[in-house]
Amino acid sequence: MSWITEYVRPKIRGLLRREVPDNLWTNCDSCSQMILSKELHKNYNVCPHCGHHMKVLVADRFAWTFDNGESARIDLPSAPVDPLGFRDQKRYTDRLKDARAKSQVDESFVAAHGLIGGHPAVVAVMAFEFMAGTMGAAFGERFVAAARLAILQKSPLVIFTASGGARMQEGALSLMQMPRTTIGVQMLREAGLPYIVVMTNPTTGGVTASFAMLGDVQIGEPNALIGFAGPRVIQDTVREKLPEGFQRSEYLVEHGMLDMVVARHEMRETLGRIIGMLMRQPPVSVAKDEGPSEAVPPAAVAESADVAPSE
């Protein structure tokens, strides 16, 4: 080989080659169109081609829900790790470590408080990025703690659901969180405070069978899958063809299971209006939303959800 082949050509290729980030483009889950990731984020993770509402990380959900993207994370209680000593292909403790490293959250239930439409509110988000948002023993403890904080602050509790259901690695203990979370909902009812549920894609299993269907106001994101068992399982069981759009938000509104379907870019305004009406508070002037806010770094402002944070 000549010096041109061995030396000059690699140098030229190195100068012409541009490094392209792996996450520069995203494919829509529904229409498979390629979308520039930055543009997708500006559009609240909603596909500009077909309107499909894609999954949202916890930090973005808080940033897009609270006024000006400003909120304060709440320190929530933990629960015994791996109470059953469970192991399948790998230890449950190892799965938890991997999930925490990848998702940057410590559990599938995360909560924060701030203002929505100028009204104080406690907001909980189910982190689908953490083991598919599954519900374990820590989940029930955290749900009740968030409800207690809402009662102490005399604020509504809003929860965004996204889950595959109960966490199989905790067996019957995960199923016990269904009545545990129902207790938290009852605490809010007795205190006369609103409990608002926003169901996103997917909301399934024991989550749907418990606290997700107990809201004073039930909201769904467009075309979200909401149900206990999946449509394929139901169809194989009843051996009948299911109706078009079965278990989707729009179908559930038509059949009285949800109160409304709200697009993501209208969610903050809608929640603010609902909270104002339910809390009988006058409208508050809030700066017009000009697009998604950048995620605010988490800030733990309460050492425990049993103690009201300082003003």
Secondary structure, DSSP 4 states (H G I P E B T S, - for coil): --HIIIIIHHHHHHHH-----TTSEEE-TTT--EEEHHHHHHTTTB-TTT--B----HHHHHHHHSGGG-EEE-------SSTT--BSSSBHHHHHHHHHHHHSSSSSEEEEEEEETTEEEEEEEE-TTTGGG-B-HHHHHHHHHHHHHHHHHT--EEEEEEE--B-GGGHHHHHTHHHHHHHHHHHHHHTT--EEEEEEEEE-HHHHTTGGG--SEEEE-TT-BB-SS-HHHHHHHHTSPPPTTTTBHHHHHHTTS-SEE--GGGHHHHHHHHHHHHTT------PPP-SPPPPPPP----S-TTSPPP-
